[in-house]
């Protein structure tokens, strides 16, 4: 591992499904503890870390809407579900001794701080992990877009999208043996090839500001730390 941190401030995007493990629904406490350990490792190396968590393990707006729910109501429920995941992550992190703040885009003063950009950056400077809950606070968005948005706001050096595979492939590596992994990609390639890395709105937003996105396998211990020190442990998306 290189001795110099390449990325000093990182925005880590965890999908809700990443907290589910092999379960069919909800939060797997074993997985949560593993993720907390990975985060602790990076924070101890001096990285300032923001985290955005999805809610696919609990509720997604589109799923509700496909069953006839009003889309905005369903998305609001999805955002509330991210708050549950964020509180679970906070709990797991604090049990390992990492100091955190949950900041919600939907004000919920009795369980979290409201998201205020200047306050968020102050927490980061003090070494606290900032967990940004409730996505962007707006329906019709996803937590991928929220991750890029928050990364830009807090001036993060990179968005790390933690997944179950070790990078971006030309087709689903779980289904096709001959799937090829990309070491690097441009934003345009991701959009043109329709690669399912993150939603197009998130990629387009990252492109506007040249914010690098790294896709890596969260299941391999030490991967986030290696990425922080500049090792290409997954696929890097840049201009
Ligand atoms: N959501 C939203 N606005 C946002 C972020 C999220 O309305 O800015 C809702 C949306 O319904 C989404 C759900 O919250 O389906 C959970 O987020 P996401 O699907 O991104 O979770 P992930 O796929 O990362 O687990």
py3Dmol code that shows the C-alpha trace and the ligand (Angstrom):
import py3Dmol

protein = """\
ATOM      1  CA  UNK A   1       0.000   0.000   0.000  1.00  0.00           C
ATOM      2  CA  UNK A   2       1.305   3.467  -0.865  1.00  0.00           C
ATOM      3  CA  UNK A   3       2.174   5.620   2.138  1.00  0.00           C
ATOM      4  CA  UNK A   4       0.394   8.781   0.968  1.00  0.00           C
ATOM      5  CA  UNK A   5      -3.348   9.193   1.060  1.00  0.00           C
ATOM      6  CA  UNK A   6      -4.633   9.888  -2.439  1.00  0.00           C
ATOM      7  CA  UNK A   7      -8.133  10.733  -1.304  1.00  0.00           C
ATOM      8  CA  UNK A   8      -8.257  12.692   1.946  1.00  0.00           C
ATOM      9  CA  UNK A   9     -12.014  13.262   1.958  1.00  0.00           C
ATOM     10  CA  UNK A  10     -14.237  10.468   0.677  1.00  0.00           C
ATOM     11  CA  UNK A  11     -17.962  10.083   0.186  1.00  0.00           C
ATOM     12  CA  UNK A  12     -18.878   6.429   0.599  1.00  0.00           C
ATOM     13  CA  UNK A  13     -22.127   5.283  -1.008  1.00  0.00           C
ATOM     14  CA  UNK A  14     -23.596   2.108   0.458  1.00  0.00           C
ATOM     15  CA  UNK A  15     -26.686   0.623  -1.126  1.00  0.00           C
ATOM     16  CA  UNK A  16     -29.362  -0.576   1.246  1.00  0.00           C
ATOM     17  CA  UNK A  17     -28.866  -4.047  -0.176  1.00  0.00           C
ATOM     18  CA  UNK A  18     -25.249  -3.953   0.991  1.00  0.00           C
ATOM     19  CA  UNK A  19     -26.578  -4.032   4.567  1.00  0.00           C
ATOM     20  CA  UNK A  20     -28.813  -7.000   3.880  1.00  0.00           C
ATOM     21  CA  UNK A  21     -26.105  -9.650   3.399  1.00  0.00           C
ATOM     22  CA  UNK A  22     -27.669 -12.950   2.434  1.00  0.00           C
ATOM     23  CA  UNK A  23     -30.976 -11.999   4.062  1.00  0.00           C
ATOM     24  CA  UNK A  24     -34.032 -11.260   1.936  1.00  0.00           C
ATOM     25  CA  UNK A  25     -34.948  -8.031   3.709  1.00  0.00           C
ATOM     26  CA  UNK A  26     -33.753  -5.564   6.310  1.00  0.00           C
ATOM     27  CA  UNK A  27     -30.498  -5.126   8.145  1.00  0.00           C
ATOM     28  CA  UNK A  28     -28.058  -7.943   8.846  1.00  0.00           C
ATOM     29  CA  UNK A  29     -26.203  -7.021  12.018  1.00  0.00           C
ATOM     30  CA  UNK A  30     -23.153  -9.118  11.095  1.00  0.00           C
ATOM     31  CA  UNK A  31     -22.790  -7.260   7.795  1.00  0.00           C
ATOM     32  CA  UNK A  32     -23.343  -3.956   9.543  1.00  0.00           C
ATOM     33  CA  UNK A  33     -20.515  -4.714  11.973  1.00  0.00           C
ATOM     34  CA  UNK A  34     -18.230  -5.721   9.102  1.00  0.00           C
ATOM     35  CA  UNK A  35     -18.934  -2.456   7.273  1.00  0.00           C
ATOM     36  CA  UNK A  36     -18.401  -0.489  10.500  1.00  0.00           C
ATOM     37  CA  UNK A  37     -14.987  -2.167  10.853  1.00  0.00           C
ATOM     38  CA  UNK A  38     -14.064  -1.217   7.292  1.00  0.00           C
ATOM     39  CA  UNK A  39     -15.061   2.380   7.928  1.00  0.00           C
ATOM     40  CA  UNK A  40     -13.120   2.476  11.189  1.00  0.00           C
ATOM     41  CA  UNK A  41     -10.002   1.302   9.328  1.00  0.00           C
ATOM     42  CA  UNK A  42     -10.148   4.208   6.862  1.00  0.00           C
ATOM     43  CA  UNK A  43     -10.992   6.812   9.467  1.00  0.00           C
ATOM     44  CA  UNK A  44      -8.003   5.701  11.560  1.00  0.00           C
ATOM     45  CA  UNK A  45      -5.782   6.344   8.533  1.00  0.00           C
ATOM     46  CA  UNK A  46      -6.853   9.992   8.613  1.00  0.00           C
ATOM     47  CA  UNK A  47      -9.526   9.963   5.929  1.00  0.00           C
ATOM     48  CA  UNK A  48     -12.485  12.305   6.413  1.00  0.00           C
ATOM     49  CA  UNK A  49     -15.547  10.291   5.559  1.00  0.00           C
ATOM     50  CA  UNK A  50     -19.101  11.111   4.555  1.00  0.00           C
ATOM     51  CA  UNK A  51     -21.527   8.243   4.060  1.00  0.00           C
ATOM     52  CA  UNK A  52     -24.767   8.058   2.081  1.00  0.00           C
ATOM     53  CA  UNK A  53     -26.890   4.933   2.546  1.00  0.00           C
ATOM     54  CA  UNK A  54     -29.718   3.737   0.320  1.00  0.00           C
ATOM     55  CA  UNK A  55     -32.800   1.808   1.348  1.00  0.00           C
ATOM     56  CA  UNK A  56     -33.263  -0.979  -1.179  1.00  0.00           C
ATOM     57  CA  UNK A  57     -33.204  -3.414   1.762  1.00  0.00           C
ATOM     58  CA  UNK A  58     -36.361  -1.824   3.149  1.00  0.00           C
ATOM     59  CA  UNK A  59     -38.327   0.225   0.628  1.00  0.00           C
ATOM     60  CA  UNK A  60     -37.894   1.799  -2.792  1.00  0.00           C
ATOM     61  CA  UNK A  61     -40.290   4.438  -4.108  1.00  0.00           C
ATOM     62  CA  UNK A  62     -40.591   2.872  -7.564  1.00  0.00           C
ATOM     63  CA  UNK A  63     -41.663  -0.432  -6.016  1.00  0.00           C
ATOM     64  CA  UNK A  64     -44.477   1.291  -4.128  1.00  0.00           C
ATOM     65  CA  UNK A  65     -45.494   3.294  -7.196  1.00  0.00           C
ATOM     66  CA  UNK A  66     -45.599   0.135  -9.332  1.00  0.00           C
ATOM     67  CA  UNK A  67     -48.287  -1.144  -6.959  1.00  0.00           C
ATOM     68  CA  UNK A  68     -50.375   1.992  -7.353  1.00  0.00           C
ATOM     69  CA  UNK A  69     -49.025   4.233  -4.588  1.00  0.00           C
ATOM     70  CA  UNK A  70     -48.570   7.904  -5.217  1.00  0.00           C
ATOM     71  CA  UNK A  71     -44.916   8.201  -6.331  1.00  0.00           C
ATOM     72  CA  UNK A  72     -44.048  11.148  -4.120  1.00  0.00           C
ATOM     73  CA  UNK A  73     -45.487   9.447  -1.042  1.00  0.00           C
ATOM     74  CA  UNK A  74     -43.618   6.254  -1.911  1.00  0.00           C
ATOM     75  CA  UNK A  75     -40.347   8.163  -2.388  1.00  0.00           C
ATOM     76  CA  UNK A  76     -40.856   9.928   0.933  1.00  0.00           C
ATOM     77  CA  UNK A  77     -41.162   6.488   2.519  1.00  0.00           C
ATOM     78  CA  UNK A  78     -37.957   5.421   0.752  1.00  0.00           C
ATOM     79  CA  UNK A  79     -36.143   8.434   2.165  1.00  0.00           C
ATOM     80  CA  UNK A  80     -37.435   7.683   5.669  1.00  0.00           C
ATOM     81  CA  UNK A  81     -36.122   4.134   5.258  1.00  0.00           C
ATOM     82  CA  UNK A  82     -32.634   5.541   4.589  1.00  0.00           C
ATOM     83  CA  UNK A  83     -32.852   7.249   7.983  1.00  0.00           C
ATOM     84  CA  UNK A  84     -33.404   3.853   9.621  1.00  0.00           C
ATOM     85  CA  UNK A  85     -30.343   2.446   7.846  1.00  0.00           C
ATOM     86  CA  UNK A  86     -28.329   5.516   8.787  1.00  0.00           C
ATOM     87  CA  UNK A  87     -29.220   5.174  12.473  1.00  0.00           C
ATOM     88  CA  UNK A  88     -28.287   1.485  12.350  1.00  0.00           C
ATOM     89  CA  UNK A  89     -24.934   2.400  10.789  1.00  0.00           C
ATOM     90  CA  UNK A  90     -24.379   5.098  13.380  1.00  0.00           C
ATOM     91  CA  UNK A  91     -25.055   2.608  16.141  1.00  0.00           C
ATOM     92  CA  UNK A  92     -22.640   0.032  14.706  1.00  0.00           C
ATOM     93  CA  UNK A  93     -19.923   2.651  14.168  1.00  0.00           C
ATOM     94  CA  UNK A  94     -20.215   4.142  17.626  1.00  0.00           C
ATOM     95  CA  UNK A  95     -19.994   0.675  19.163  1.00  0.00           C
ATOM     96  CA  UNK A  96     -16.568   0.354  17.516  1.00  0.00           C
ATOM     97  CA  UNK A  97     -15.533   3.749  18.860  1.00  0.00           C
ATOM     98  CA  UNK A  98     -16.019   5.862  15.715  1.00  0.00           C
ATOM     99  CA  UNK A  99     -17.657   9.206  16.393  1.00  0.00           C
ATOM    100  CA  UNK A 100     -20.488   9.969  13.986  1.00  0.00           C
ATOM    101  CA  UNK A 101     -23.245  12.397  13.203  1.00  0.00           C
ATOM    102  CA  UNK A 102     -26.396  11.549  11.275  1.00  0.00           C
ATOM    103  CA  UNK A 103     -27.562  14.564   9.278  1.00  0.00           C
ATOM    104  CA  UNK A 104     -30.929  14.222   7.629  1.00  0.00           C
ATOM    105  CA  UNK A 105     -32.115  16.042   4.510  1.00  0.00           C
ATOM    106  CA  UNK A 106     -35.629  15.761   5.953  1.00  0.00           C
ATOM    107  CA  UNK A 107     -35.474  17.581   9.295  1.00  0.00           C
ATOM    108  CA  UNK A 108     -36.003  15.122  12.134  1.00  0.00           C
ATOM    109  CA  UNK A 109     -34.497  16.906  15.101  1.00  0.00           C
ATOM    110  CA  UNK A 110     -35.202  14.314  17.754  1.00  0.00           C
ATOM    111  CA  UNK A 111     -33.246  11.568  15.992  1.00  0.00           C
ATOM    112  CA  UNK A 112     -30.681  13.420  13.887  1.00  0.00           C
ATOM    113  CA  UNK A 113     -29.205  16.776  13.028  1.00  0.00           C
ATOM    114  CA  UNK A 114     -30.604  18.580  10.009  1.00  0.00           C
ATOM    115  CA  UNK A 115     -28.228  18.499   7.032  1.00  0.00           C
ATOM    116  CA  UNK A 116     -26.426  21.821   6.978  1.00  0.00           C
ATOM    117  CA  UNK A 117     -23.454  21.881   4.665  1.00  0.00           C
ATOM    118  CA  UNK A 118     -21.173  24.081   6.762  1.00  0.00           C
ATOM    119  CA  UNK A 119     -21.912  22.038   9.838  1.00  0.00           C
ATOM    120  CA  UNK A 120     -21.234  18.830   7.927  1.00  0.00           C
ATOM    121  CA  UNK A 121     -17.789  20.014   6.821  1.00  0.00           C
ATOM    122  CA  UNK A 122     -16.982  21.101  10.383  1.00  0.00           C
ATOM    123  CA  UNK A 123     -17.816  17.603  11.646  1.00  0.00           C
ATOM    124  CA  UNK A 124     -15.554  16.123   8.962  1.00  0.00           C
ATOM    125  CA  UNK A 125     -12.686  18.433   9.933  1.00  0.00           C
ATOM    126  CA  UNK A 126     -13.058  17.179  13.490  1.00  0.00           C
ATOM    127  CA  UNK A 127     -12.750  13.583  12.308  1.00  0.00           C
ATOM    128  CA  UNK A 128     -16.395  12.635  12.755  1.00  0.00           C
ATOM    129  CA  UNK A 129     -18.040  10.391  10.206  1.00  0.00           C
ATOM    130  CA  UNK A 130     -21.006  12.242   8.726  1.00  0.00           C
ATOM    131  CA  UNK A 131     -23.863   9.963   7.697  1.00  0.00           C
ATOM    132  CA  UNK A 132     -26.100  11.864   5.294  1.00  0.00           C
ATOM    133  CA  UNK A 133     -29.616  10.466   5.633  1.00  0.00           C
ATOM    134  CA  UNK A 134     -32.849  10.935   3.650  1.00  0.00           C
ATOM    135  CA  UNK A 135     -31.133  11.209   0.283  1.00  0.00           C
ATOM    136  CA  UNK A 136     -31.507  14.620  -1.329  1.00  0.00           C
ATOM    137  CA  UNK A 137     -34.733  15.254   0.582  1.00  0.00           C
ATOM    138  CA  UNK A 138     -36.651  15.266  -2.722  1.00  0.00           C
ATOM    139  CA  UNK A 139     -38.756  12.599  -4.405  1.00  0.00           C
ATOM    140  CA  UNK A 140     -37.836  11.316  -7.879  1.00  0.00           C
ATOM    141  CA  UNK A 141     -34.160  11.134  -6.922  1.00  0.00           C
ATOM    142  CA  UNK A 142     -32.046   8.245  -5.709  1.00  0.00           C
ATOM    143  CA  UNK A 143     -29.351   7.923  -3.105  1.00  0.00           C
ATOM    144  CA  UNK A 144     -26.775   7.605  -5.918  1.00  0.00           C
ATOM    145  CA  UNK A 145     -27.596  11.158  -6.943  1.00  0.00           C
ATOM    146  CA  UNK A 146     -27.627  12.153  -3.271  1.00  0.00           C
ATOM    147  CA  UNK A 147     -24.127  10.690  -2.860  1.00  0.00           C
ATOM    148  CA  UNK A 148     -22.752  12.737  -5.756  1.00  0.00           C
ATOM    149  CA  UNK A 149     -24.586  15.851  -4.578  1.00  0.00           C
ATOM    150  CA  UNK A 150     -23.260  15.590  -1.026  1.00  0.00           C
ATOM    151  CA  UNK A 151     -19.761  14.750  -2.314  1.00  0.00           C
ATOM    152  CA  UNK A 152     -19.759  17.954  -4.363  1.00  0.00           C
ATOM    153  CA  UNK A 153     -21.107  19.986  -1.461  1.00  0.00           C
ATOM    154  CA  UNK A 154     -18.539  18.750   1.049  1.00  0.00           C
ATOM    155  CA  UNK A 155     -15.765  18.947  -1.532  1.00  0.00           C
ATOM    156  CA  UNK A 156     -14.965  15.236  -1.409  1.00  0.00           C
ATOM    157  CA  UNK A 157     -12.087  13.976  -3.565  1.00  0.00           C
ATOM    158  CA  UNK A 158     -13.950  10.883  -4.732  1.00  0.00           C
ATOM    159  CA  UNK A 159     -17.215   8.983  -4.435  1.00  0.00           C
ATOM    160  CA  UNK A 160     -16.656   5.343  -3.563  1.00  0.00           C
ATOM    161  CA  UNK A 161     -19.584   3.204  -4.555  1.00  0.00           C
ATOM    162  CA  UNK A 162     -19.369   0.000  -2.539  1.00  0.00           C
ATOM    163  CA  UNK A 163     -21.007  -2.963  -4.240  1.00  0.00           C
ATOM    164  CA  UNK A 164     -20.988  -6.739  -4.226  1.00  0.00           C
ATOM    165  CA  UNK A 165     -18.763  -6.970  -7.333  1.00  0.00           C
ATOM    166  CA  UNK A 166     -15.192  -5.817  -7.824  1.00  0.00           C
ATOM    167  CA  UNK A 167     -15.903  -3.174 -10.444  1.00  0.00           C
ATOM    168  CA  UNK A 168     -17.905  -2.396 -13.544  1.00  0.00           C
ATOM    169  CA  UNK A 169     -18.360  -5.124 -16.176  1.00  0.00           C
ATOM    170  CA  UNK A 170     -19.653  -5.038 -19.748  1.00  0.00           C
ATOM    171  CA  UNK A 171     -22.406  -7.437 -18.663  1.00  0.00           C
ATOM    172  CA  UNK A 172     -23.579  -8.964 -15.419  1.00  0.00           C
ATOM    173  CA  UNK A 173     -20.640 -11.051 -14.095  1.00  0.00           C
ATOM    174  CA  UNK A 174     -23.056 -13.037 -11.884  1.00  0.00           C
ATOM    175  CA  UNK A 175     -24.814 -14.303 -15.029  1.00  0.00           C
ATOM    176  CA  UNK A 176     -22.112 -14.349 -17.735  1.00  0.00           C
ATOM    177  CA  UNK A 177     -18.739 -16.104 -17.415  1.00  0.00           C
ATOM    178  CA  UNK A 178     -17.245 -14.064 -20.250  1.00  0.00           C
ATOM    179  CA  UNK A 179     -18.109 -10.673 -18.699  1.00  0.00           C
ATOM    180  CA  UNK A 180     -15.177  -8.252 -18.990  1.00  0.00           C
ATOM    181  CA  UNK A 181     -14.184  -5.872 -16.222  1.00  0.00           C
ATOM    182  CA  UNK A 182     -13.266  -2.274 -16.959  1.00  0.00           C
ATOM    183  CA  UNK A 183     -10.238  -0.877 -15.097  1.00  0.00           C
ATOM    184  CA  UNK A 184     -11.382   2.625 -15.933  1.00  0.00           C
ATOM    185  CA  UNK A 185     -14.223   4.346 -17.760  1.00  0.00           C
ATOM    186  CA  UNK A 186     -15.221   7.862 -18.703  1.00  0.00           C
ATOM    187  CA  UNK A 187     -18.543   9.356 -17.631  1.00  0.00           C
ATOM    188  CA  UNK A 188     -19.600   9.411 -21.286  1.00  0.00           C
ATOM    189  CA  UNK A 189     -18.769   5.724 -21.754  1.00  0.00           C
ATOM    190  CA  UNK A 190     -20.895   4.839 -18.734  1.00  0.00           C
ATOM    191  CA  UNK A 191     -23.808   6.846 -20.135  1.00  0.00           C
ATOM    192  CA  UNK A 192     -23.420   5.736 -23.777  1.00  0.00           C
ATOM    193  CA  UNK A 193     -22.998   2.051 -22.970  1.00  0.00           C
ATOM    194  CA  UNK A 194     -25.856   2.244 -20.490  1.00  0.00           C
ATOM    195  CA  UNK A 195     -23.706   0.580 -17.808  1.00  0.00           C
ATOM    196  CA  UNK A 196     -25.598   0.131 -14.598  1.00  0.00           C
ATOM    197  CA  UNK A 197     -23.071   1.736 -12.279  1.00  0.00           C
ATOM    198  CA  UNK A 198     -25.302   4.353 -10.779  1.00  0.00           C
ATOM    199  CA  UNK A 199     -28.224   6.279 -12.178  1.00  0.00           C
ATOM    200  CA  UNK A 200     -27.642   8.633 -15.098  1.00  0.00           C
ATOM    201  CA  UNK A 201     -28.492  11.736 -13.048  1.00  0.00           C
ATOM    202  CA  UNK A 202     -25.692  10.925 -10.595  1.00  0.00           C
ATOM    203  CA  UNK A 203     -23.166  10.279 -13.373  1.00  0.00           C
ATOM    204  CA  UNK A 204     -24.147  13.489 -15.179  1.00  0.00           C
ATOM    205  CA  UNK A 205     -23.750  15.502 -11.987  1.00  0.00           C
ATOM    206  CA  UNK A 206     -20.321  13.991 -11.303  1.00  0.00           C
ATOM    207  CA  UNK A 207     -19.276  14.737 -14.878  1.00  0.00           C
ATOM    208  CA  UNK A 208     -20.135  18.411 -14.529  1.00  0.00           C
ATOM    209  CA  UNK A 209     -17.563  18.812 -11.778  1.00  0.00           C
ATOM    210  CA  UNK A 210     -15.096  16.071 -12.757  1.00  0.00           C
ATOM    211  CA  UNK A 211     -15.727  14.205  -9.526  1.00  0.00           C
ATOM    212  CA  UNK A 212     -14.114  10.727  -9.735  1.00  0.00           C
ATOM    213  CA  UNK A 213     -16.248   7.700  -8.888  1.00  0.00           C
ATOM    214  CA  UNK A 214     -14.688   4.425  -7.815  1.00  0.00           C
ATOM    215  CA  UNK A 215     -16.721   1.223  -7.850  1.00  0.00           C
ATOM    216  CA  UNK A 216     -15.351  -1.526  -5.638  1.00  0.00           C
ATOM    217  CA  UNK A 217     -16.228  -4.694  -3.772  1.00  0.00           C
ATOM    218  CA  UNK A 218     -17.172  -3.901  -0.200  1.00  0.00           C
ATOM    219  CA  UNK A 219     -16.891  -7.563   0.776  1.00  0.00           C
ATOM    220  CA  UNK A 220     -13.082  -7.592   0.501  1.00  0.00           C
ATOM    221  CA  UNK A 221     -11.634  -6.356   3.759  1.00  0.00           C
ATOM    222  CA  UNK A 222      -9.327  -3.357   3.380  1.00  0.00           C
ATOM    223  CA  UNK A 223     -10.609  -2.348  -0.055  1.00  0.00           C
ATOM    224  CA  UNK A 224     -11.757   1.120   0.951  1.00  0.00           C
ATOM    225  CA  UNK A 225      -8.409   1.808   2.631  1.00  0.00           C
ATOM    226  CA  UNK A 226      -6.518   0.578  -0.428  1.00  0.00           C
ATOM    227  CA  UNK A 227      -8.622   2.833  -2.618  1.00  0.00           C
ATOM    228  CA  UNK A 228      -7.946   5.779  -0.301  1.00  0.00           C
ATOM    229  CA  UNK A 229      -4.214   5.238  -0.802  1.00  0.00           C
ATOM    230  CA  UNK A 230      -4.641   5.219  -4.577  1.00  0.00           C
ATOM    231  CA  UNK A 231      -4.713   1.515  -5.384  1.00  0.00           C
ATOM    232  CA  UNK A 232      -7.082   0.718  -8.211  1.00  0.00           C
ATOM    233  CA  UNK A 233      -9.107  -1.988  -6.498  1.00  0.00           C
ATOM    234  CA  UNK A 234     -12.150  -1.605  -8.729  1.00  0.00           C
ATOM    235  CA  UNK A 235     -13.189   0.567 -11.658  1.00  0.00           C
ATOM    236  CA  UNK A 236     -12.388   4.265 -11.712  1.00  0.00           C
ATOM    237  CA  UNK A 237     -14.753   6.576 -13.597  1.00  0.00           C
ATOM    238  CA  UNK A 238     -13.382   9.970 -14.612  1.00  0.00           C
ATOM    239  CA  UNK A 239     -13.547  12.446 -17.497  1.00  0.00           C
TER     240      UNK A 239
END
"""
ligand_1 = """\
25
LIG
N -35.232 8.545 -2.439
C -35.803 9.735 -2.863
N -34.990 10.819 -3.013
C -33.664 10.789 -2.786
C -33.087 9.561 -2.393
C -33.898 8.460 -2.219
O -36.993 9.816 -3.077
O -32.984 11.817 -2.929
C -36.105 7.381 -2.181
C -36.478 6.622 -3.440
O -37.794 6.148 -3.289
C -35.506 5.453 -3.405
C -35.404 5.163 -1.928
O -35.451 6.464 -1.325
O -35.983 4.331 -4.103
C -34.176 4.435 -1.500
O -33.026 4.904 -2.165
P -32.262 4.053 -3.285
O -33.252 3.363 -4.157
O -31.295 4.978 -3.941
O -31.499 2.981 -2.393
P -30.363 1.912 -2.814
O -30.693 1.403 -4.184
O -29.045 2.626 -2.807
O -30.433 0.860 -1.742
"""
view = py3Dmol.view(width=600, height=400)
view.addModel(protein, "pdb")
view.setStyle({"model": 0}, {"cartoon": {"style": "trace"}})
view.addModel(ligand_1, "xyz")
view.setStyle({"model": 1}, {"stick": {}})
view.zoomTo()
view.show()
